[in-house]
Amino acid sequence: MAHTMSSNTEVRRRLTLVIGAIVLAVLVLRFWPSLTLLDRIELRTMDWRFAQRGPHEPDPHIVIVHVDEGSIAEIGRWPWPRARFADIIRSLASSGAKCIVFDIFFADPDTSPGGAESDRELVRATAEAGIVYHAAFGHAADTQGDERSAGDLAAQSWSDARVLEATGVNAVAGIFELGDATPPLPGLVRAAAGVGFVNVVDSGDGVYRHTFPVVLHEGRLYPSLSLAAGAAMLGVEPGEVVVRPGRAVDLGGRRRIPIDRMGRTLIDFAGGAGTYRYLSVRDLLAMVESDPDAAREQLEGKIVFIAVSAPGLYDLRAGPFDTVYNGVETQANALANILEGRFLRQAPGESCVIIVIVVGIAMLLALSRLRPTWAIALAAGVLLAFNWLCVALFGRGLVVDMVAPDLVMIGSVIAALALRLLGAESEHERVRGALSRFVPAAVMDRVVEEDSDALLRGRRRVVTVMFADIRNFTIKSEQMPPEQTVELLNRFFYLVHETIWEFEGTLDKYLGDGLMAFWNSPADQPDHALLAVQTAVHMQRRIEHNQAEWEFHGMPELAAGIGISTGEVVVGYVGTGERMQYTAIGAHVNLAARLEAMTKEVGARTLISQSTYEQVAHAIEARPLGPVEVRGFSEPVEVYEVLELKGG
């Protein structure tokens, strides 16, 4: 009995140490200055919370007047003379619009015939209306500012605002500082009711959820475009504004815009694309000319955003509700948040510390006293209840950390079970741990039920092999700082890795700026060739959808070449000791690599071999390239370019 008590005491001591370490590690990751995996997961839960909450009624006073294809077809090819926008301003002003906000840049002089006069006409219309706000754009902090931008914008700065020193948990907080800035034309800066920056920031995972209410440029404080317009409509003077880094931007007590440690605010999106009312420029001008009373009825007292929506001319980015979202609606949501006082407020960092510590203590007390079954049931119940509470609070505008407490609960249960088993690891768990780097969980669940020794012995299997590589990356990377190169590679690998795992592929290895993956091993996958081709198509789509992110990192035309081949190879663990690698070896591995390299020569994105095409011909659109000489192969190889999946 004494031995049993001693053993229980040792287990509790170890459990205390392990849970304490988990709590400490989670808090370190939570407050680490740069983006961590924990932060990325937290951002994903943010989108899930938006989905659970659903859309809400948008501000009825906001209207988006957009330049669509029909307007361009009727009025003339893009870009339009600036005088055309002067007509739009006057039409809106005569219809009683309360505020006019341009999400279109007028940074350079009009170069069309009569452009100088056209620019002056736009300046006159802006000054006459007295309610027009123009957009500026800021660039990364490591770029150099220019005298023109600093001088032009100085008059629109909020230099009278107070910026307080960050303290406590938010001691590392700051205001985002721009490098170069692209302002509107000097005449527009002077004539506008206000000028603001329209930078919307990638939250770190390719989704745009945040904006900067205020930024620093050349030592001066500037508002965002939405804040410049919102503050004016609320009657807030710059001298009344107080910025508390990591806390909030206080608009003279009328509104308190929450900001995080990086100076960002989380936008409370009313819904997905098309939530706000759109009115085309063509319809606006026709209505003002034919029925002014109807135009006044629709636009009087309205806040009007002017933007471009014609395909290929406007900025598309992923949002919490949609993967394709028009940037002007982000500005509209940000302004609506300010006017309605509807903000998503992040719970203070101190609250996260308290919650994590309390959860850790509760898990320790429960897990050290209850049987494993009851302990797991209790932890699961607490986990579900806590996450339900987080969703409910989100609907009321309060954002509480979900992932950090969840990790403590889950980690504590795992630690308790591991310690109760005295560290004994079954053969299945050994295989699971070894494969976790290469295959997704769904595949591992099937593999661990099979003969694990077969994986170590190696075996011949028919698999589909994929090689993917960033085109021209070596040349581009030589012109980029090392940190930026690594960050870009990590973003790219995160995207393609996620896609491969989504289609249950085995990630073999990273090869510089490329990677190798294969299907139908270690688990059986009858449709492995189709899974590989679907992975390639979706990978190319996601690379295209993330063009804004690649452009931000210095590679605006980032593209990937992919080669795929199907056939018999040898798969198994290769290496010695701790340097074992689960991989595939054989002629079709070499062929897939050659096809990937060939994509540059033939100007294709994805090439597949004859053996792969025979298995997927029913499901894809492809273009035969004929027999092709491939280095290392004695006979020409039939090659096909993948165009699209049938049915889209």
LUMKOLKE-280319 format. One record per residue (C-alpha): residue in one letter; x, y, z. Coordinates in steps of 0.2 Angstrom, whole numbers, padded with zeros to 4 digits, always signed. Example, Ala and Ser with C-alpha at 12.3 -4.5 7.8 and 13.67 -1.06 7.14 Angstrom:
! residues 2
A+0062-0022+0039/S+0068-0005+0036/
This chain:
! residues 648
M+0000+0000+0000/A+0014+0012+0004/H+0021+0008-0013/T+0005+0012-0021/M+0003+0029-0012/S+0021+0033-0017/S+0017+0029-0035/N+0001+0040-0035/T+0011+0054-0027/E+0024+0053-0040/V+0011+0053-0054/R+0003+0068-0047/R+0020+0077-0045/R+0024+0073-0063/L+0007+0078-0068/T+0009+0095-0059/L+0025+0098-0068/V+0018+0093-0085/I+0002+0104-0084/G+0013+0118-0077/A+0024+0117-0092/I+0009+0116-0104/V+0002+0132-0096/L+0018+0141-0097/A+0021+0136-0115/V+0004+0141-0120/L+0005+0158-0112/V+0022+0161-0120/L+0015+0156-0137/R+0000+0167-0134/F+0010+0183-0130/W+0025+0179-0142/P+0027+0196-0152/S+0027+0187-0169/L+0013+0176-0177/T+0014+0158-0170/L+0004+0142-0175/L-0007+0145-0160/D-0011+0162-0167/R-0015+0154-0184/I-0027+0142-0176/E-0035+0156-0166/L-0038+0165-0183/R-0047+0150-0190/T-0058+0149-0175/M-0062+0167-0178/D-0070+0163-0195/W-0079+0148-0187/R-0087+0160-0175/F-0092+0172-0189/A-0100+0157-0197/Q-0109+0152-0181/R-0115+0170-0178/G-0121+0172-0196/P-0123+0189-0205/H-0132+0204-0197/E-0141+0219-0204/P-0129+0231-0213/D-0129+0249-0210/P-0144+0255-0222/H-0135+0272-0224/I-0121+0265-0234/V-0122+0263-0253/I-0108+0257-0264/V-0108+0266-0281/H-0097+0255-0292/V-0089+0255-0309/D-0095+0239-0317/E-0094+0231-0334/G-0110+0239-0340/S-0104+0257-0334/I-0088+0254-0344/A-0097+0248-0359/E-0108+0263-0359/I-0097+0277-0353/G-0080+0272-0361/R-0065+0261-0358/W-0056+0262-0342/P-0047+0273-0335/W-0060+0287-0336/P-0055+0305-0337/R-0055+0313-0320/A-0069+0325-0326/R-0080+0310-0326/F-0078+0307-0307/A-0081+0326-0305/D-0098+0323-0313/I-0101+0308-0301/I-0097+0319-0286/R-0109+0333-0292/S-0123+0320-0295/L-0121+0313-0278/A-0120+0330-0270/S-0135+0336-0279/S-0145+0320-0273/G-0141+0324-0255/A-0127+0312-0251/K-0120+0315-0234/C-0103+0309-0237/I-0093+0303-0253/V-0078+0291-0250/F-0067+0286-0264/D-0059+0269-0264/I-0051+0273-0280/F-0033+0281-0281/F-0030+0297-0290/A-0011+0297-0286/D-0004+0302-0304/P-0010+0316-0316/D-0023+0312-0329/T-0013+0308-0345/S-0027+0308-0357/P-0030+0322-0369/G-0035+0337-0358/G-0030+0328-0343/A-0023+0343-0333/E-0040+0352-0335/S-0049+0336-0331/D-0038+0334-0314/R-0043+0352-0310/E-0061+0348-0313/L-0060+0334-0301/V-0052+0345-0288/R-0065+0359-0290/A-0079+0346-0288/T-0071+0339-0273/A-0069+0357-0265/E-0087+0362-0270/A-0095+0347-0262/G-0085+0348-0246/I-0090+0330-0241/V-0077+0320-0252/Y-0064+0309-0244/H-0049+0302-0254/A-0039+0287-0252/A-0020+0286-0249/F-0010+0269-0249/G+0004+0265-0237/H+0019+0253-0241/A+0029+0242-0230/A+0040+0250-0216/D+0056+0245-0225/T+0053+0256-0240/Q+0059+0274-0241/G+0047+0288-0240/D+0047+0303-0252/E+0046+0321-0249/R+0031+0323-0260/S+0020+0311-0250/A+0026+0318-0233/G+0023+0336-0239/D+0006+0333-0247/L-0001+0323-0233/A+0005+0333-0218/A-0010+0344-0219/Q-0021+0329-0216/S-0011+0321-0202/W-0018+0320-0184/S-0003+0327-0176/D-0014+0335-0162/A-0019+0317-0157/R-0011+0310-0141/V-0002+0293-0142/L+0001+0286-0125/E+0015+0274-0119/A+0011+0255-0119/T+0011+0247-0102/G+0009+0230-0094/V+0005+0215-0104/N+0004+0226-0119/A+0022+0234-0117/V+0027+0227-0134/A+0012+0235-0142/G+0014+0249-0155/I+0006+0258-0170/F+0010+0252-0187/E+0023+0263-0196/L+0022+0265-0215/G+0038+0267-0226/D+0033+0275-0242/A+0016+0282-0245/T+0006+0285-0261/P-0006+0300-0258/P-0019+0308-0269/L-0014+0322-0281/P-0009+0338-0271/G-0024+0347-0276/L-0036+0334-0270/V-0027+0333-0253/R-0030+0351-0251/A-0048+0351-0257/A-0054+0335-0249/A-0064+0335-0233/G-0051+0321-0227/V-0038+0309-0233/G-0035+0292-0226/F-0026+0276-0229/V-0035+0261-0236/N-0023+0247-0231/V-0032+0232-0225/V-0020+0219-0217/D-0019+0200-0220/S-0021+0193-0203/G-0006+0181-0206/D-0015+0167-0214/G-0021+0174-0231/V-0038+0181-0224/Y-0041+0199-0222/R-0050+0202-0206/H-0041+0218-0199/T-0037+0236-0203/F-0027+0249-0196/P-0037+0263-0189/V-0022+0274-0187/V-0004+0273-0194/L+0012+0282-0192/H+0021+0290-0207/E+0036+0301-0206/G+0033+0304-0188/R+0015+0309-0190/L-0001+0300-0186/Y-0014+0297-0200/P-0031+0290-0199/S-0038+0276-0211/L-0050+0281-0224/S-0065+0275-0214/L-0059+0283-0198/A-0056+0300-0207/A-0074+0300-0213/G-0082+0292-0197/A-0073+0304-0185/A-0079+0319-0196/M-0097+0313-0196/L-0096+0310-0177/G-0089+0328-0175/V-0073+0322-0167/E-0058+0334-0169/P-0040+0326-0171/G-0035+0334-0154/E-0049+0324-0145/V-0041+0308-0151/V-0031+0297-0139/V-0022+0282-0145/R-0018+0268-0132/P-0007+0255-0140/G-0013+0238-0138/R-0030+0245-0131/A-0040+0257-0141/V-0041+0273-0151/D-0053+0284-0141/L-0063+0296-0152/G-0065+0309-0139/G-0076+0298-0128/R-0089+0296-0142/R-0082+0279-0149/R-0068+0268-0143/I-0060+0258-0157/P-0051+0242-0150/I-0034+0239-0157/D-0022+0224-0154/R-0003+0224-0150/M+0001+0228-0169/G-0011+0242-0170/R-0025+0233-0179/T-0043+0232-0176/L-0054+0217-0180/I-0068+0222-0192/D-0085+0216-0187/F-0091+0210-0205/A-0110+0212-0207/G-0109+0197-0219/G-0101+0190-0235/A-0099+0198-0252/G-0114+0209-0258/T-0120+0213-0241/Y-0121+0231-0244/R-0132+0239-0258/Y-0123+0242-0275/L-0128+0255-0287/S-0119+0256-0304/V-0112+0272-0310/R-0122+0270-0326/D-0138+0269-0317/L-0134+0283-0305/L-0130+0295-0319/A-0146+0290-0329/M-0157+0291-0313/V-0150+0309-0309/E-0153+0315-0326/S-0170+0307-0329/D-0178+0307-0312/P-0169+0318-0299/D-0182+0316-0286/A-0180+0297-0287/A-0161+0299-0285/R-0163+0311-0270/E-0175+0298-0262/Q-0162+0284-0264/L-0146+0294-0259/E-0151+0308-0248/G-0142+0307-0231/K-0132+0292-0238/I-0114+0288-0236/V-0108+0283-0253/F-0092+0273-0257/I-0086+0274-0275/A-0076+0259-0281/V-0072+0248-0296/S-0080+0231-0297/A-0077+0227-0315/P-0067+0210-0316/G-0048+0212-0317/L-0049+0230-0311/Y-0053+0229-0292/D-0044+0221-0277/L-0051+0204-0272/R-0046+0196-0256/A-0052+0182-0244/G-0063+0187-0229/P-0071+0178-0215/F-0087+0174-0224/D-0080+0172-0242/T-0064+0167-0251/V-0067+0181-0264/Y-0072+0198-0256/N-0072+0216-0264/G-0060+0227-0254/V-0072+0242-0254/E-0084+0232-0243/T-0071+0230-0230/Q-0070+0249-0230/A-0089+0250-0229/N-0089+0238-0214/A-0075+0247-0205/L-0085+0264-0207/A-0101+0255-0201/N-0092+0249-0186/I-0087+0266-0181/L-0103+0275-0184/E-0114+0261-0175/G-0101+0259-0161/R-0101+0240-0165/F-0084+0233-0163/L-0077+0216-0159/R-0067+0219-0143/Q-0053+0207-0139/A-0053+0202-0121/P-0038+0210-0112/G-0023+0199-0112/E-0024+0198-0093/S-0040+0189-0094/C-0032+0175-0105/V-0018+0173-0092/I-0031+0171-0079/I-0042+0159-0089/V-0027+0148-0094/I-0021+0147-0076/V-0038+0143-0069/V-0041+0130-0082/G-0024+0122-0078/I-0027+0121-0060/A-0045+0114-0063/M-0038+0100-0075/L-0024+0096-0062/L-0037+0093-0048/A-0049+0083-0059/L-0036+0073-0068/S-0026+0068-0052/R-0042+0062-0043/L-0054+0055-0056/R-0053+0039-0066/P-0047+0041-0084/T-0065+0039-0091/W-0073+0051-0079/A-0058+0063-0081/I-0060+0063-0100/A-0078+0065-0099/L-0076+0080-0088/A-0063+0088-0099/A-0074+0086-0114/G-0089+0093-0106/V-0079+0108-0100/L-0071+0110-0117/L-0088+0110-0126/A-0096+0122-0113/F-0081+0134-0114/N-0081+0135-0133/W-0100+0137-0133/L-0098+0152-0121/C-0084+0159-0133/V-0097+0159-0148/A-0110+0167-0137/L-0099+0181-0132/F-0093+0183-0150/G-0111+0187-0154/R-0111+0200-0141/G-0095+0208-0148/L-0082+0201-0136/V-0068+0190-0143/V-0061+0178-0130/D-0046+0167-0133/M-0052+0149-0137/V-0036+0140-0143/A-0025+0143-0128/P-0038+0137-0115/D-0042+0122-0126/L-0024+0118-0128/V-0022+0117-0109/M-0037+0106-0107/I-0033+0094-0121/G-0014+0094-0117/S-0018+0091-0099/V-0029+0076-0103/I-0016+0069-0115/A-0002+0071-0102/A-0013+0063-0088/L-0016+0048-0099/A+0002+0046-0104/L+0008+0047-0086/R-0006+0034-0081/L+0001+0022-0094/L+0019+0025-0086/G+0025+0031-0103/A+0022+0014-0111/E+0020+0016-0130/S+0012+0003-0141/E+0018-0002-0158/H+0003+0007-0166/E+0008+0023-0157/R+0026+0021-0163/V+0020+0020-0181/R+0008+0034-0178/G+0022+0046-0171/A+0033+0041-0186/L+0020+0044-0199/S+0013+0060-0192/R+0026+0070-0201/F+0021+0063-0218/V+0002+0059-0218/P-0014+0066-0212/A-0023+0059-0197/A-0037+0051-0208/V-0024+0040-0217/M-0014+0036-0201/D-0030+0029-0193/R-0031+0016-0207/V-0012+0013-0207/V-0010+0009-0188/E-0023-0006-0191/E-0011-0014-0203/D+0005-0023-0201/S+0018-0010-0195/D+0033-0021-0199/A+0028-0020-0218/L+0032-0001-0217/L+0050-0004-0211/R+0053-0018-0223/G+0048-0009-0238/R+0037-0015-0252/R+0032-0013-0270/R+0017-0003-0273/V+0008+0006-0287/V+0008+0024-0281/T+0005+0041-0289/V+0020+0053-0286/M+0019+0072-0287/F+0033+0085-0288/A+0029+0103-0286/D+0041+0118-0287/I+0040+0137-0287/R+0045+0144-0304/N+0060+0156-0305/F+0061+0156-0286/T+0080+0155-0286/I+0082+0171-0297/K+0069+0180-0287/S+0076+0175-0270/E+0093+0182-0274/Q+0084+0200-0274/M+0075+0197-0258/P+0081+0198-0240/P+0084+0181-0232/E+0070+0183-0219/Q+0058+0188-0233/T+0063+0173-0243/V+0060+0161-0228/E+0043+0169-0224/L+0037+0167-0242/L+0043+0149-0243/N+0034+0145-0227/R+0018+0153-0233/F+0019+0143-0249/F+0023+0127-0240/Y+0009+0130-0228/L-0003+0132-0242/V+0002+0117-0252/H+0005+0106-0237/E-0013+0110-0232/T-0020+0105-0249/I-0010+0089-0250/W-0017+0084-0233/E-0034+0089-0238/F-0033+0076-0252/E-0025+0063-0240/G-0008+0063-0248/T+0008+0058-0240/L+0021+0072-0239/D+0038+0065-0243/K+0050+0079-0241/Y+0054+0097-0245/L+0066+0100-0259/G+0073+0118-0257/D+0058+0128-0265/G+0049+0112-0270/L+0042+0096-0262/M+0038+0078-0266/A+0022+0069-0261/F+0013+0053-0266/W-0003+0043-0264/N-0008+0025-0261/S+0005+0022-0248/P+0005+0019-0233/A-0014+0016-0234/D-0023+0009-0249/Q-0032+0023-0260/P-0040+0015-0275/D-0043+0033-0283/H-0025+0038-0279/A-0022+0045-0297/L-0037+0056-0296/L-0033+0062-0278/A-0016+0068-0284/V-0023+0077-0299/Q-0037+0085-0289/T-0023+0091-0277/A-0013+0099-0291/V-0029+0108-0298/H-0034+0115-0281/M-0016+0119-0277/Q-0015+0130-0293/R-0031+0138-0289/R-0026+0143-0271/I-0009+0150-0277/E-0019+0161-0289/H-0032+0166-0276/N-0017+0171-0264/Q-0009+0183-0277/A-0011+0198-0265/E-0001+0189-0252/W+0013+0184-0265/E+0014+0202-0271/F+0016+0208-0253/H+0031+0197-0251/G+0039+0203-0267/M+0034+0189-0280/P+0018+0196-0288/E+0018+0182-0302/L+0022+0167-0291/A+0018+0151-0300/A+0021+0133-0297/G+0025+0119-0309/I+0018+0102-0305/G+0023+0085-0312/I+0013+0068-0309/S+0016+0050-0313/T+0008+0034-0308/G+0017+0017-0307/E+0025+0004-0297/V+0039+0010-0285/V+0047+0004-0269/V+0041+0013-0253/G+0047+0011-0235/Y+0059+0019-0223/V+0076+0023-0229/G+0090+0029-0218/T+0098+0025-0202/G+0094+0029-0183/E+0085+0045-0181/R+0087+0050-0199/M+0074+0038-0206/Q+0063+0045-0220/Y+0047+0037-0227/T+0049+0039-0245/A+0047+0031-0263/I+0060+0026-0275/G+0058+0021-0293/A+0057+0026-0311/H+0040+0034-0309/V+0047+0045-0295/N+0060+0051-0308/L+0047+0053-0321/A+0036+0064-0310/A+0052+0075-0306/R+0056+0077-0325/L+0038+0082-0329/E+0039+0095-0316/A+0055+0102-0323/M+0047+0101-0341/T+0032+0113-0336/K+0044+0127-0339/E+0049+0122-0356/V+0031+0119-0363/G+0023+0133-0353/A+0011+0122-0343/R+0007+0122-0325/T+0003+0104-0322/L+0009+0089-0333/I+0004+0071-0330/S+0011+0055-0338/Q+0001+0042-0349/S-0001+0030-0334/T-0009+0044-0324/Y-0020+0050-0338/E-0027+0033-0341/Q-0034+0033-0323/V-0041+0051-0323/A-0046+0054-0341/H-0065+0052-0336/A-0063+0066-0323/I-0052+0079-0331/E-0050+0091-0346/A-0032+0088-0353/R-0022+0093-0368/P-0010+0079-0376/L+0007+0085-0379/G+0012+0070-0389/P+0027+0058-0386/V+0041+0069-0378/E+0059+0065-0375/V+0063+0064-0357/R+0080+0064-0350/G+0084+0047-0342/F+0071+0037-0352/S+0076+0028-0368/E+0058+0029-0375/P+0048+0045-0378/V+0034+0047-0365/E+0016+0052-0368/V+0013+0068-0359/Y-0003+0078-0355/E-0007+0095-0348/V-0020+0096-0335/L-0032+0110-0339/E-0047+0108-0327/L-0058+0096-0318/K-0073+0091-0327/G-0088+0100-0320/G-0077+0114-0313/
